[in-house]
């Protein structure tokens, strides 16, 4: 689901991990109450920022997309590692401001965090509608999951 609350991409607190997660927790509680595991947070200009507990990526036509750091997302460690893998493996990556409709047209979607590592997203409910978008766990997601596993457990 897309959360109803917005992050401020200009807040100095958005670039630092803090103990202030009121917005994220309120949004996640709402998502749980509607049967979802998480929610997407938009910034106050209407662009995708992140999930309530993770960074978000998607794949379209073998290109990897993720919101720009200027969108208000947290500079997550796993996000940085995935972007480093993409650079090393010559995966074309696009970081900029994206409207939610861009995400709805994706081939694959996944989130990243230090606790969740790389977790595929299989369904996103379109805000205020009873329909949603289903995604497959695709080749890029699986490849990056395996790459991260090797990095953590084998030192590759």
Secondary structure, DSSP 4 states (H G I P E B T S, - for coil): -EEEEEE-TT-GGGGS--S--HHHHHHHHHHHHTT-S--EEEETTS-EEEESSSEEEEEETTEEEEE-GGGT----HHHHHHHHHHHHTT--EEEE---HHHHHT-SEEEEEETTTEEEEE-EEEPTTSS-EEE----HHHHHHHHHHHHHHHT--
